[in-house]
Amino acid sequence: MCNSLLLTKCQRVFFLSLVFVLSSLLLTHSSFGKEKPRARDLGISFDGKTGPFNSITDVKGVEVGHVTLISGEGALEAGKGPVRTGVTAILPRGKKYDPVFAGWYSLNGNGEMTGTTWVEESGFLEGPVMITNTHSVGVVRDSVVEWMHKNKFYDPIFADYFWALPVVAETYDGGLNDINGFHVKKKHVFEALDAARSGRVAEGNVGGGTGMVCHQFKGGIGTASRRLDEKLGGYTVGILVQANYGGRDTLTIAGVPVGKEIPDLMPVYDESENQAGDSRGSIIVVVATDAPLVAHQLKRLARRVPVGISKLGGFGSNTSGDIFIAFSTANPGAAKRKGISKVDMLPNDRMTPLLLATVQATEEAIVNTLIAAETMTGINNNTAYSLPHDRLTKILKKYNRLADLRETHDLTIKQLSKVKTLGGAELDSELLEQIKKKYPHLLEKPKPKEKEKES
């Protein structure tokens, strides 16, 4: 047995190791602390391996920022509220100007994503991707131009001469938000861009997704990622969605007809509107990867997004704006104005795992949206209800589709053990109690080595 001094050292090493793993978990799994639960925290299983944050920011360099605007209640008074909206910014290489190869695709074009004509023509995305509500596209676009100029986020043709065609996408939040009050202002766009960071991404009723509805439950922002095995290149695909689409009857999670199992909790709208809604709405999806893909290959990734949406029951209805953009952070400097650029390109024959990863991460990102979103009441007391976690897990269990929590998280835990930055997370009694319930195997103390018997 360890002597008292050795036992103290053993305990010290064990405690530090435990702090490392659990602190990393705090950074990633929103079921701890004040963070919201995610799909895997409820025992919903998905195919494929995730990155450490299971987020679009698992693609190195990608940053995300949100500004959420919530104020007022009661009857709609245009220009005053109630306000339930916001703006989200995705920067492919953070605050560094270096255009990325990109491609875009529209499944159903009842929506808007500005700047895509030039993306199609040039093969490059030259700035951030912004997402907001339908009637704020103009102010967001103009504000991005000003932000780029102010921060010299461009490569001038000469002197201070530059032009920009920002990419700004939208979905409609007029069921909950005073959309004709134009509450998203330039300062909010600047705040979202300046606040963009790597790491964990807030989901649900945040940013551009604040007032959105998905499959007639409360929707919004969601994210997920997939990381390929090293033998396939070790590349990462990250997805961010703003989900505001779909009817209840087609909602399917983990192969289970959840929408048919929960026919109640339909959105309650003013009589002047379509009370239950239908399959109207839209979904914007941003695909990021570090795989060395060029423009036409990234369009191929964008065209696989609808497969992931269809696994949840989306099909691109007449009134839905289903628009997607994909970019690669590989090949820095490829868009330089002078000289000859030499780029790396993954052979098409090696793209299949990336296409599958796009489908898988899109599916999970949408489910994460539904899990994170909370019931919201907006204009005229219109209400969109959240997907009830307790009923969802009971339904999944009924169909034998609820996984053991350890099975849904073990892979991520192993990945997180490699994370070096702890982020100052602290262990408290409440957290330890949650750990005991969800991950008891992490609290098992190592058995001390027996002292060798004397010969």
N, C-alpha and C positions, 0 to 999 in steps of 0.2 A: 504493500500500500504506500501511497505518497506520504512522506513525512509532512508535518504542518507547514513548513516553508514551501515545499514543492506543491502542496495542495493549494496554497494561496496563489502561487503562480499559475497553476492550472485554472483556478477560478477566474483569475484576472484575464488570461488569454481567452477563456470561454466567453466572458462577459464582453470583452472588446469585439470578439467575432460576432456575437449576437447583436451588439449595437450596430455593427457595420451592416449586417444583412437586413435588420429591421429598419434601420434608417434609410437604406436604399428602397425598401418596400414602401416606406412613407412617401418617398419621392414619386413613386409610380402608381401604387394601388390606391385609388381614391376612396376605398372603404375605410381607410384609417384616418384618424384625426377628424378634421372638418371637411375632408374631401368627399365628393359624392361617389357612390358605388358605381362600378362599371359592369358590363355584361358578365365578365368572367367571375366577378365577385359574387354573383348570384348562382354560379354553377353552370352557366351556359357555355358549352364547349364549341370551339371552332377549329377548323383545320389550319395547319401551317404554324410556323414558329414566328413569334413576334420579336420586335426589337425591345430594348430595355424599358422604354416608356410606352410602348404600344401606341405610337403616335407618329404623325407626319414629321415631327422633329427628330425622329430616329435617323432620318437622312441628315447627315452632318451638314451644318451650315444653315439649315432651314429654321426660320424664326416665325412665330405667330404672335399677333397682338389683337386684343379685343377692346372695344369701348361699348359698354352696355348702358342704354338709356331707359330708365323706368321711373315714371312719375305720374301722379294723378289717378283718379278713379271716377267711375260713374259715367254720366252721359257724355257723348262725343261733342266736343266743341273745337272745330277745326282751327288749328293754330295754337291751341292750348293743351289739348290732350283728351284722354289719357295717352301717355307715350309708352310704347313697348317696342323698342327698336334698337338699332346699333350698327356697328361696322366692324368687320374683321379684316386683318391684313396678314398676308402670307408673303414673306420675303425669301426667295430661293437661296440667296447667299448672304442673308442678313443685311447689314447696312453697307455692304460693299457693292459697288457697281461693276457687274461683270455678267453680261447677258448669258442666258442659258438656252440650250436647244429645247424646243417645245413643239407640241402639236395639240390640236384641239378637235373636239367632235361634238355634234349635237344629235341626240336621239330624237327629240321633238323640240322644235324651235320656237315655242310660245314663251319666249323669255329673252334675256339680253346678257351678252358678255362682250363688252366693248373691246376694241383693240385686236380682235382675233383675225381680221382681214390681213393685218401686217404680220401677225404670228404665222399665218398660213403662207404668206408670200416670202417672208424672210427666213422662217424656220427658227426664229429666236423670240424669247420672252425677255424684254429689256428692263423690266421693273417689277414691282410687287403685283400680286393678285389680290384684289379687294372684293369683298362680298358685303352687300347691304340690302336694303329693301328696294322695291321696284321704282319708287318715285324719288329715290335719293342717288340714283346712278350718276346724274349730271354733276351734282355738287361734289361727290366723291372723286369723280374723274378729274375735275378741274383742280381740286385740292391736291391730288397726287402730283399733277404737273408742277404746282407751286412748291410742294414739298421736295420734289426732285431737284428743282432749280435752286431752292434755298440751301439744300444739303449737297449741292454739286454732284448729284447722283446721276451722272451722265458722262459721256466721252465727247467733248465738243468737236464739231466738224472743224471749226477754227474759232479762236478767241473764246467768247462766251456764248457762241451760237449753238443751240440745240433745239430739238423738237422731241415730243413724246406722245405716244398713243397708248395710254394706260389701259390695263385689263381690269375691268370692273364688272362683276356679275351681280345678279339680283334674284330674290324670290319675294313673293307678295305677302306682307304681314297686315294687310288692311282689315282683317277680321278682328284683330286685337289692338292694333295700333292706329293712332291718328296719322295715317300715312300721307294725307294731304296737308298736314301741318309742317312738313319738311323740317323735322327736328334734328336731323343729322347735319351738323355744320362742319366748316373747315377745321375748327379746332379739334373736333372729335376724330377726324381723319388723321390729323397730325399726331394726336395722342395714341391712336392705334398703331401707327407706324413707328413712333418713337418707343412705344412700350413693347414692341415685338421682341420676344426672347426665345431661346431654345428650351428644351426640357419639357415638363409636363404642360399639357394644353387644357384649359378649362372647356367644359362641354355643357350642352343643354341650353338653358335660357341665357345665352351670352352673345355678345357681339352682334353680327348680322343676323344670327339665329334667334334673337331674343323673342320675337313675336311669331315664330313659325309653328306650323302644325304638320305632323307626319302620320299618315295612315289614321287621321282623325283622333290621334292622341297628341299631346304636346310634343313638338319637335324642336329643331334647332341645330346646334353644332355638335359634330361627333368626329372622332379620329381613331385611327388604328394603323398598324404597320405589319409587314412581314419581312423576315430576313431569310435569305436563301442559305442552304448549306454551303460550306466552303468549297466543296467539290463542284458546286454550280456557280461559283464566283463570289459567294458571301455577300451579294448585293442586297440592299434594302429598298423596299417599296413602302412609301408612306401615303396615307389617304386622309384628307379632311373633307367633310361634307357639310353643306347647309341643307338640311332635309325639311321640305315643306310640301310633300307630295303624298299621293296615295289614298285609297279608300280603305275602310275598316275590313270589309269582307275578304279582301285578298291578303291581309297581313299574315305573314308566315315567319316564324322564328324557329330555327333549328329543325325545320321540316314540319313544324306543328302549326295547325291552322288557328293561331292565337286570336286573330280577328273574329272568327266565327265563335270562338269560345267566350269572348268578351264583347257581346253585342251592345252593351250599355256604355255608360260614360262617354256618350257622343258629345261633340262640341255643342254648346248652347249659345246660339247667336240670336241677335235681335230679329224680330219677325220680318223685317225688311230685307233680311239676308237669307241665304240658303242655310237653314238651321244645322243640318248634319253635314253640310258640305258634300263633296263627292270625291272623285279622283283628281280634282283640280289641284293646282299648286305646282311646285317646281322643285328640282333638286340640282344644286351646283356641287360638283366634285372636283377637287384639286388632287392630282397624282404627282408625287415627287419620287425620284429615285436617284441613287448614286451610280447606277449602271451606265456604262458609256454608250448611250443611245443617241441617235441623231433624230432630226425632226420627223421623218416619215415613220420611224420606229416608235416614237412617242405618241404619234397619232394612233398607232396600233394599240398601245396601252390604253389610251383614252377610249377607244372603241370597245374595250373589254369591261369598262365600268358598268354598262347596262346589264351585263350578266350577273354582277353582284347585286344590283338593285332588284333584278327579277327574282332572286332567291328570297327576298323579303315580300314579294308580291307586287312590285312596281312594274309597269309595262309601257309607260310613255303615253298617257292619255292625251286627248286633243288639247286640253287646256294646260298641260304641263310643260314647263320649260326645263328640259333635261339637258344641261350643257356642261361639258367636262374639258379640263385642260390638264396636260401632263408635261412635266419638265424634268431635265436631268442636270444634276450638279456636277457631273463629270466634265472633262474638257474645259477647264478654266482658260480664259483668254482666247477662246475660239472665235469670238466676234470682234476681235481687234480690227481697226480700220486699215492698218498698213501691213504690208508684208504678206507672206503666205502662211496660213494656219494649217497645222497638222493635227488631226484629231484621231482619237481612238474610237472604234465602232465595234460593238458586239455583233457577231454574226447573227443573222436572222434565225439560223438553226439552233441558237442557244437562247432564244427569247421565250420559249414556252413556259419555263418556270416563272418568269416575270409576269406573263399574262395571267397565269393562275394566281400569283400573289396579289395582283391587282383586284381580281374577283373576290378573293378571300378577305382582303383588308377593307374593301368597299362594303361588303356585307356586315362585317363586324363594326365598322365605323357608324353605320346607320343604327344598329342595335344599341351601340353605346350612346347615341343621341337620345333614343327613346328611354333608356335607363336613367340617364342624367337629367332629362328635362323634368320640370316640376309644374304642377297645375298652375295656370295663369288666368286671371280675370283682367280684361282690358276694356275697350270702349263699350259703352252701353251695357256694361256688366257681362259682355260676351265671355264665355269661359271655355278653355281647352284643358281637358283633364290629362294628368300624367298616366302613363302605363303603370298599373299597380303591381309592385314587385311581388307581393305575397301571392296574388292570384296568378301571376305569370309563372312563378316557380311551381305552384301547385299544378298548373296545367302541363308544364313540361314534365313534371314527375308522373303525371297521369299517362303520358305518352312514352314514358321511360326515356326521356331526353334530358334529364337533369344530371349533370356530372358531379362527381365528388370535387369539392373546392380545391383539394390538393392536386387533383388531376388537371384542373384548368389553370393552375398557377405554378406548378412545379418547374416547368421550363423557364418561366419568367424569373422565378426566384434564383435559379442557377445563373441566368444571365445577369441579374442584378448584383450578384455576389462579386462581379467584376467591376462594378461602378466604383470609382475612386472618390468622388465628391459626395460627402454626406449631407451637405446643405444645412447643417446646424440643427438637424432634427433631434428632438429629445424623447426619451422614453418616459412615459408616465403610467400611473396605475391603470387608467382607463385603456390606454393602448395595450398594455400587457394582458389585460383581460380579454381584449379582442383577439390578440395573438393566441392566447391559450385556447380559445374556442375554434379559431379558423386554422391555425397552423401549430398544433401541439407538438409536432415532430421537431420544430425549431427550438423548442424549449427543453428538449431532452439533453441533460448534461452528459458530457463524455465520461465514460467509466475510467477511473484511474487504473494505470497499469499495476499489476501485482508485482510485488518485490520478488526478485529471483531468489529461489531457495538456495541456502548455503549448501555446498557439497560436503 
